[in-house]
């Protein structure tokens, strides 16, 4: 048990209202850690008001077994509230920017602590998921009143499965230990894994398009630009495009890759992945960040797309000992 975990619980016990935030454009770990923590605190402190805020994402609504996915929180609730932000490295990415209106704020995250915001910070960049940390928080302090439920265990399991890529990316003993503990609670983990492993027919067709149209450079960098018009043709509805991000990893020569997705505003959301070079510092140059091998960024123009491709391609060439003109660098 760490001192910061005890400090967090002490603050939770002090407040009657606790509002939990997570990052914009959430993934399963953002929702899992947010809603999992909410479920633990509701079971542990039924007299308190516990809220989870942020925009609902239809494609992940299946994660919640409640009628309402996200809570409607009036502005006045923040006046005497403790705010907890999970799975969010940078303050501008926090969904629902009312978080500074709380009296105090706690950051719980597993991304590199490039922006140490908040009154208390519990950041462990080596953890597989923030959902893993939430379980460890319960485990360390269960003798001080924290209660785990099947609902919370299911949500934390979903978060861990999501951020480990169904256990393809994080193979450490602690992750599997936590999952084995979660399996001790009565929820249908096989149904969860099935849900997270299957896609719609239209999504399968887009997967085929991605693999057929991916550009792979000699350096091992791969990329694809998905226009808004193209995505409308595939009619993905609520499923989103996150399922295509791991696809380039199935190609043996690919060492790093980027998927550019055009947004309604005309700019591009960028999903970056690598199994070779560190990419989060590069993502920082494009309004993004994240993990060393998995990050997000933004390209505001086609010129930004070209510049990002060139930076990543050059970084891989340098690692391979090849200069941009094709000659050796050694």
C-alpha positions as CSV (number, residue, x, y, z in Angstrom):
1,X,0.0,0.0,0.0
2,X,1.3,3.4,-0.9
3,X,0.9,6.7,1.0
4,X,-0.9,8.3,-1.9
5,X,-3.6,5.5,-1.9
6,X,-4.3,6.2,1.8
7,X,-4.4,9.9,1.1
8,X,-6.9,9.4,-1.7
9,X,-9.2,7.3,0.5
10,X,-8.9,9.9,3.3
11,X,-10.1,12.6,0.9
12,X,-13.0,10.4,-0.3
13,X,-14.1,9.9,3.3
14,X,-14.1,13.6,3.9
15,X,-16.5,14.5,1.1
16,X,-20.3,13.9,0.7
17,X,-20.2,14.6,-3.1
18,X,-17.7,12.9,-5.4
19,X,-17.6,13.6,-9.2
20,X,-15.6,11.3,-11.4
21,X,-14.3,12.4,-14.8
22,X,-12.3,10.7,-17.5
23,X,-10.9,11.7,-20.9
24,X,-12.7,12.8,-24.1
25,X,-13.3,10.2,-26.8
26,X,-13.2,7.5,-24.2
27,X,-12.0,3.9,-24.6
28,X,-13.0,0.9,-22.5
29,X,-10.3,1.7,-19.8
30,X,-11.6,5.3,-19.5
31,X,-15.1,4.0,-18.9
32,X,-14.1,1.0,-17.0
33,X,-11.9,2.8,-14.5
34,X,-14.5,5.7,-14.1
35,X,-17.6,3.5,-13.7
36,X,-15.7,0.8,-11.8
37,X,-14.5,3.3,-9.3
38,X,-18.0,4.7,-9.0
39,X,-19.5,1.3,-8.4
40,X,-16.9,0.6,-5.6
41,X,-17.6,3.9,-3.9
42,X,-21.3,3.5,-4.1
43,X,-21.1,0.1,-2.5
44,X,-18.6,1.4,0.1
45,X,-20.3,4.7,1.0
46,X,-24.0,4.4,0.2
47,X,-24.7,7.7,2.0
48,X,-22.5,9.7,-0.4
49,X,-23.5,11.2,-3.8
50,X,-21.2,9.6,-6.4
51,X,-21.4,10.9,-10.0
52,X,-19.7,9.9,-13.3
53,X,-19.7,12.6,-15.9
54,X,-18.8,13.0,-19.6
55,X,-20.4,12.5,-23.0
56,X,-22.0,9.1,-23.5
57,X,-20.6,7.1,-26.4
58,X,-23.2,4.9,-28.1
59,X,-20.6,2.3,-29.2
60,X,-19.6,1.7,-25.6
61,X,-23.1,2.0,-24.0
62,X,-23.2,-1.8,-23.6
63,X,-20.6,-1.5,-20.8
64,X,-23.2,0.0,-18.5
65,X,-25.9,-2.2,-17.1
66,X,-27.8,0.8,-15.7
67,X,-30.5,2.7,-17.5
68,X,-28.5,5.8,-17.5
69,X,-24.9,5.6,-18.8
70,X,-23.5,9.0,-17.6
71,X,-24.9,11.1,-14.8
72,X,-26.5,14.5,-15.3
73,X,-24.7,16.7,-12.7
74,X,-25.9,20.3,-11.9
75,X,-23.3,23.0,-11.7
76,X,-24.0,23.6,-8.0
77,X,-23.0,20.0,-7.2
78,X,-19.3,21.0,-7.8
79,X,-19.3,23.7,-5.1
80,X,-18.6,21.2,-2.3
81,X,-17.4,18.3,-4.3
82,X,-14.2,16.2,-4.6
83,X,-13.3,15.7,-8.2
84,X,-11.5,12.5,-9.3
85,X,-10.1,12.3,-12.8
86,X,-9.1,8.9,-14.1
87,X,-7.1,7.7,-17.1
88,X,-6.4,11.3,-18.4
89,X,-2.8,12.5,-18.9
90,X,-3.5,16.1,-19.8
91,X,-6.1,18.5,-18.3
92,X,-7.4,19.8,-21.7
93,X,-8.5,16.2,-22.5
94,X,-10.7,15.9,-19.5
95,X,-14.3,15.4,-20.6
96,X,-16.6,18.0,-19.0
97,X,-14.5,21.0,-18.3
98,X,-16.3,21.9,-15.1
99,X,-13.8,19.9,-13.1
100,X,-11.9,23.0,-11.8
101,X,-15.1,24.0,-10.0
102,X,-14.7,21.3,-7.4
103,X,-13.1,22.1,-4.1
104,X,-10.2,19.6,-4.6
105,X,-9.1,17.2,-7.3
106,X,-7.3,13.9,-7.5
107,X,-5.6,12.5,-10.6
108,X,-5.4,8.7,-11.1
109,X,-3.7,7.6,-14.3
110,X,-1.3,5.1,-15.9
111,X,0.0,7.4,-18.7
112,X,3.4,9.3,-18.3
113,X,2.8,12.2,-16.0
114,X,3.8,14.9,-18.5
115,X,1.2,17.3,-16.9
116,X,1.0,16.8,-13.1
117,X,-2.3,18.6,-12.6
118,X,-4.5,18.2,-9.4
119,X,-4.1,18.4,-5.7
120,X,-3.2,14.7,-5.4
121,X,-1.6,12.6,-8.2
122,X,-1.4,8.8,-8.2
123,X,0.3,8.0,-11.5
124,X,2.0,4.7,-12.4
125,X,3.0,4.7,-16.0
126,X,4.1,1.1,-15.9
127,X,0.6,-0.2,-15.2
128,X,-1.3,-2.0,-18.0
129,X,-4.5,0.0,-17.4
130,X,-6.0,2.5,-15.0
131,X,-8.6,-0.1,-14.3
132,X,-5.8,-2.3,-12.9
133,X,-4.9,0.6,-10.5
134,X,-8.5,0.9,-9.3
135,X,-8.6,-2.7,-8.4
136,X,-5.3,-2.4,-6.5
137,X,-6.7,0.7,-4.7
138,X,-9.7,-1.4,-3.5
139,X,-7.4,-4.4,-2.6
140,X,-5.0,-2.3,-0.6
141,X,-7.7,-0.5,1.4
142,X,-10.5,-3.1,1.7
143,X,-9.8,-3.4,5.4
144,X,-10.6,0.4,5.7
145,X,-14.2,0.1,4.3
146,X,-13.8,-0.3,0.5
147,X,-16.2,-2.9,-1.0
148,X,-15.9,-4.7,-4.4
149,X,-19.0,-5.8,-6.3
150,X,-19.6,-8.0,-9.3
151,X,-20.7,-4.8,-11.2
152,X,-17.4,-3.1,-10.4
153,X,-15.3,-6.2,-11.2
154,X,-17.0,-6.5,-14.7
155,X,-16.3,-2.9,-15.5
156,X,-12.6,-3.1,-14.4
157,X,-12.2,-6.3,-16.4
158,X,-13.5,-4.6,-19.5
159,X,-11.1,-1.7,-19.0
160,X,-8.1,-4.1,-18.6
161,X,-9.1,-6.1,-21.7
162,X,-9.5,-2.9,-23.7
163,X,-6.2,-1.3,-22.8
164,X,-4.2,-4.5,-23.1
165,X,-5.6,-5.3,-26.6
166,X,-7.2,-8.5,-25.2
167,X,-3.9,-9.3,-23.4
168,X,-1.7,-8.9,-26.5
169,X,0.2,-5.8,-25.3
170,X,0.6,-6.2,-21.5
171,X,1.7,-9.6,-20.4
172,X,3.0,-8.8,-16.9
173,X,2.2,-11.0,-13.9
174,X,0.4,-8.3,-12.0
175,X,-2.2,-7.7,-14.8
176,X,-3.0,-11.4,-14.9
177,X,-3.1,-11.6,-11.1
178,X,-5.6,-8.8,-11.0
179,X,-7.7,-10.4,-13.7
180,X,-7.7,-13.7,-11.8
181,X,-9.0,-11.9,-8.7
182,X,-11.7,-10.2,-10.8
183,X,-12.8,-13.7,-12.0
184,X,-13.8,-14.4,-8.4
185,X,-16.8,-12.2,-8.8
186,X,-20.0,-13.4,-10.5
187,X,-20.1,-11.8,-13.9
188,X,-20.1,-13.3,-17.4
189,X,-16.5,-12.6,-18.4
190,X,-16.8,-14.8,-21.5
191,X,-19.7,-12.8,-22.8
192,X,-17.6,-9.6,-22.2
193,X,-14.7,-11.0,-24.2
194,X,-17.0,-12.2,-27.0
195,X,-18.5,-8.7,-27.2
196,X,-15.1,-7.1,-27.4
197,X,-13.8,-9.6,-30.0
198,X,-16.6,-9.5,-32.6
199,X,-17.5,-6.8,-35.1
200,X,-20.4,-6.1,-37.4
201,X,-20.4,-7.1,-41.1
202,X,-19.8,-3.5,-42.2
203,X,-16.9,-3.2,-39.7
204,X,-15.4,-6.4,-41.2
205,X,-15.6,-4.9,-44.7
206,X,-13.8,-1.8,-43.5
207,X,-11.2,-4.1,-41.9
208,X,-10.6,-5.6,-45.4
209,X,-10.4,-2.2,-46.9
210,X,-7.8,-1.1,-44.3
211,X,-5.5,-4.2,-45.0
212,X,-5.8,-3.8,-48.8
213,X,-5.1,0.0,-48.8
214,X,-2.5,0.4,-46.1
215,X,0.6,2.1,-47.3
216,X,3.8,0.4,-46.0
217,X,7.0,2.3,-46.4
218,X,10.4,0.6,-46.6
219,X,11.2,1.8,-43.1
220,X,8.4,-0.3,-41.7
221,X,6.1,2.6,-41.1
222,X,2.5,2.1,-42.3
223,X,-0.4,4.6,-42.6
224,X,-3.9,5.1,-43.9
225,X,-6.1,8.1,-44.2
226,X,-9.8,7.4,-43.7
227,X,-11.9,10.2,-45.1
228,X,-15.3,11.1,-43.7
229,X,-16.9,10.3,-47.0
230,X,-15.3,6.8,-47.1
231,X,-16.5,6.0,-43.5
232,X,-20.0,7.1,-44.4
233,X,-20.0,4.5,-47.2
234,X,-19.3,1.7,-44.7
235,X,-22.2,2.9,-42.5
236,X,-20.6,1.9,-39.2
237,X,-23.3,3.6,-37.1
238,X,-22.3,3.4,-33.4
239,X,-19.4,1.0,-33.7
240,X,-16.7,3.6,-34.3
241,X,-13.3,2.8,-35.9
242,X,-11.2,1.7,-33.0
243,X,-11.3,-1.9,-34.2
244,X,-9.1,-1.1,-37.2
245,X,-6.2,0.2,-35.1
246,X,-4.6,-3.2,-34.3
247,X,-4.9,-4.5,-37.9
248,X,-1.5,-3.2,-39.1
249,X,0.2,-5.2,-36.3
250,X,-0.8,-8.4,-38.1
251,X,1.7,-7.6,-40.9
252,X,5.2,-8.8,-40.1
253,X,7.1,-5.9,-41.8
254,X,5.1,-3.1,-40.0
255,X,7.0,-1.6,-37.1
256,X,4.9,1.5,-36.4
257,X,1.7,2.8,-37.9
258,X,-0.8,5.6,-38.0
259,X,-4.5,5.7,-38.8
260,X,-5.8,9.2,-39.8
261,X,-9.5,9.7,-39.4
262,X,-11.2,12.8,-40.8
263,X,-13.5,14.6,-38.4
264,X,-16.6,16.7,-39.1
265,X,-14.5,19.8,-38.6
266,X,-12.2,18.8,-41.4
267,X,-9.2,17.9,-39.2
268,X,-7.9,14.4,-38.5
269,X,-7.8,12.3,-35.4
270,X,-4.6,10.3,-35.4
271,X,-4.1,6.9,-33.7
272,X,-0.4,6.0,-33.4
273,X,1.0,2.6,-32.5
274,X,4.5,1.2,-32.5
275,X,6.4,-2.0,-31.6
276,X,9.8,-0.4,-32.3
277,X,10.3,3.4,-31.8
278,X,8.9,5.5,-28.9
279,X,6.1,7.6,-30.3
280,X,4.5,9.6,-27.4
281,X,7.0,12.4,-27.7
282,X,6.3,12.7,-31.4
283,X,2.6,12.8,-30.6
284,X,3.2,15.7,-28.2
285,X,4.3,17.7,-31.3
286,X,0.8,17.2,-32.7
287,X,-1.5,18.1,-29.8
288,X,-1.4,14.6,-28.5
289,X,0.4,12.2,-26.2
290,X,0.0,8.9,-24.5
291,X,2.0,5.8,-23.9
292,X,5.5,5.2,-25.4
293,X,4.1,2.7,-27.9
294,X,0.4,3.8,-28.1
295,X,-0.6,7.4,-28.5
296,X,-3.0,9.8,-30.1
297,X,-2.6,13.0,-31.9
298,X,-4.2,15.6,-34.2
299,X,-3.5,16.6,-37.8
300,X,-5.2,19.9,-38.6
301,X,-4.3,19.9,-42.3
302,X,-3.1,17.5,-45.0
303,X,0.3,19.1,-44.6
304,X,0.3,18.0,-40.9
305,X,-0.4,14.5,-42.1
306,X,2.5,14.6,-44.4
307,X,4.8,16.1,-41.8
308,X,3.8,13.5,-39.2
309,X,4.4,10.6,-41.7
310,X,7.9,12.1,-42.5
311,X,8.8,12.4,-38.9
312,X,7.9,8.8,-38.1
313,X,9.4,7.4,-41.2
314,X,12.7,9.3,-40.5
315,X,12.7,8.0,-36.9
316,X,12.4,4.4,-38.1
317,X,15.0,4.8,-40.7
318,X,17.4,6.2,-38.1
319,X,16.7,3.3,-35.8
320,X,17.4,1.0,-38.8
321,X,20.7,2.7,-39.4
322,X,19.6,4.2,-42.7
323,X,19.6,7.9,-43.6
324,X,16.7,9.6,-45.5
325,X,18.6,9.3,-48.8
326,X,18.9,5.5,-48.3
327,X,22.6,5.4,-47.3
328,X,23.8,3.9,-44.1
329,X,24.3,6.1,-41.0
330,X,27.0,4.1,-39.2
